[in-house]
Amino acid sequence: MSVQETIKQQVEGHSVVLYMKGSPQQPMCGFSATASQLLKMCGAQEVFTVDVLQDQEIREGIKQYANWPTIPQLYVNGEFVGGCDIMREMYQSGELQKLIGDAGK
Protein backbone atom coordinates (compact mmCIF):
# COMPACT_ATOMS: atom_id res chain seq x y z
CA MET A 1 0.00 0.00 0.00
CA SER A 2 1.33 3.45 -0.91
CA VAL A 3 1.63 6.27 1.62
CA GLN A 4 -1.23 8.12 -0.08
CA GLU A 5 -3.42 5.00 0.18
CA THR A 6 -2.53 4.64 3.88
CA ILE A 7 -3.42 8.27 4.54
CA LYS A 8 -6.68 7.94 2.59
CA GLN A 9 -7.58 4.86 4.64
CA GLN A 10 -6.85 6.71 7.91
CA VAL A 11 -8.79 9.82 6.89
CA GLU A 12 -11.81 7.92 5.59
CA GLY A 13 -11.76 5.26 8.31
CA HIS A 14 -12.25 7.63 11.26
CA SER A 15 -14.66 10.50 11.88
CA VAL A 16 -12.03 12.86 13.30
CA VAL A 17 -8.35 12.56 12.38
CA LEU A 18 -5.56 14.85 13.55
CA TYR A 19 -2.10 14.60 12.02
CA MET A 20 0.21 16.18 14.57
CA LYS A 21 3.71 16.25 15.98
CA GLY A 22 3.68 14.07 19.07
CA SER A 23 0.50 12.89 20.80
CA PRO A 24 -2.36 14.68 22.59
CA GLN A 25 -0.75 13.64 25.88
CA GLN A 26 2.71 14.79 24.78
CA PRO A 27 2.56 17.24 21.87
CA MET A 28 5.94 18.08 20.36
CA CYS A 29 5.08 21.57 19.09
CA GLY A 30 2.86 24.42 20.20
CA PHE A 31 0.60 24.22 17.15
CA SER A 32 -0.08 20.53 17.72
CA ALA A 33 -0.77 21.23 21.40
CA THR A 34 -3.25 23.96 20.48
CA ALA A 35 -5.00 21.82 17.85
CA SER A 36 -5.36 18.94 20.29
CA GLN A 37 -6.66 21.27 23.02
CA LEU A 38 -9.22 22.84 20.67
CA LEU A 39 -10.63 19.41 19.84
CA LYS A 40 -10.81 18.59 23.54
CA MET A 41 -12.66 21.85 24.23
CA CYS A 42 -15.15 20.90 21.48
CA GLY A 43 -15.87 17.67 23.36
CA ALA A 44 -14.29 15.41 20.74
CA GLN A 45 -13.61 12.04 22.34
CA GLU A 46 -13.06 9.72 19.38
CA VAL A 47 -10.08 11.43 17.77
CA PHE A 48 -7.67 9.31 15.74
CA THR A 49 -4.25 10.94 15.94
CA VAL A 50 -1.19 10.26 13.83
CA ASP A 51 2.25 11.30 15.11
CA VAL A 52 4.04 12.38 11.95
CA LEU A 53 7.37 12.36 13.78
CA GLN A 54 7.16 8.55 13.89
CA ASP A 55 6.98 8.14 10.10
CA GLN A 56 8.83 10.40 7.66
CA GLU A 57 6.79 9.10 4.69
CA ILE A 58 3.52 10.02 6.39
CA ARG A 59 4.99 13.38 7.43
CA GLU A 60 5.76 14.27 3.81
CA GLY A 61 2.79 12.43 2.33
CA ILE A 62 0.18 14.28 4.38
CA LYS A 63 1.45 17.59 3.03
CA GLN A 64 0.80 16.35 -0.50
CA TYR A 65 -2.51 14.66 0.36
CA ALA A 66 -4.33 17.94 1.07
CA ASN A 67 -1.82 20.19 -0.67
CA TRP A 68 -1.25 21.85 2.72
CA PRO A 69 2.36 22.53 3.74
CA THR A 70 2.08 22.51 7.54
CA ILE A 71 1.22 20.17 10.39
CA PRO A 72 -1.08 19.79 12.30
CA GLN A 73 -3.87 18.93 9.89
CA LEU A 74 -7.45 18.14 10.84
CA TYR A 75 -9.84 15.94 8.88
CA VAL A 76 -13.51 15.49 9.77
CA ASN A 77 -15.68 12.91 8.02
CA GLY A 78 -13.01 12.41 5.35
CA GLU A 79 -12.70 16.12 4.52
CA PHE A 80 -9.68 18.34 5.13
CA VAL A 81 -10.57 21.13 7.56
CA GLY A 82 -7.26 22.95 8.00
CA GLY A 83 -4.39 23.59 10.33
CA CYS A 84 -4.06 25.20 13.73
CA ASP A 85 -4.89 28.78 12.70
CA ILE A 86 -8.01 27.73 10.80
CA MET A 87 -9.08 25.53 13.71
CA ARG A 88 -8.60 28.45 16.12
CA GLU A 89 -10.68 30.80 13.92
CA MET A 90 -13.39 28.17 13.54
CA TYR A 91 -13.46 27.59 17.29
CA GLN A 92 -13.79 31.32 18.02
CA SER A 93 -16.73 31.59 15.60
CA GLY A 94 -18.38 28.40 16.91
CA GLU A 95 -17.95 26.56 13.59
CA LEU A 96 -15.52 23.96 14.91
CA GLN A 97 -17.89 22.92 17.71
CA LYS A 98 -20.70 22.43 15.15
CA LEU A 99 -18.41 20.53 12.76
CA ILE A 100 -17.15 18.19 15.44
CA GLY A 101 -20.70 17.75 16.73
CA ASP A 102 -21.48 14.08 16.71
CA ALA A 103 -18.48 13.24 14.50
CA GLY A 104 -16.02 13.15 17.38
CA LYS A 105 -18.22 11.91 20.18
Residue, then its C-alpha position, 0 to 999 in steps of 0.5 A: m500500500s502506498v503512503q497516499e493509500t494509507i493516509k486515505q484509509q486513515v482519513e476515511g476510516h475515522s470521523v475525526v483525524l488529527y495529524m500532529k507532531g507528538s501525541p495529545q498527551q505529549p505534543m511536540c510543538g505548540f501548534s499541535a498542542t493547540a490543535s489537540q486542546l481545541l478538539k478537547m474543548c469541542g468535546a471530541q472524544e473519538v479522535f484518531t491521531v497520527d504522530v508524523l514524527q514517527d513516520q517520515e513518509i507520512r509526514e511528507g505524504i500528508k502535506q501532499y494529500a491535502n496540498w497543505p504545507t504545515i502540520p497539524q492537519l485536521y480531517v472530519n468525516g473524510e474532509f480536510v478542515g485545516g491547520c491550527d490557525i483555521m481551527r482556532e478561527m473556527y473555534q472562536s466563531g463556533e464553527l468547529q464545535k458544530l463541525i465536530g458535533d457528533a463526529g467526534k463523540 
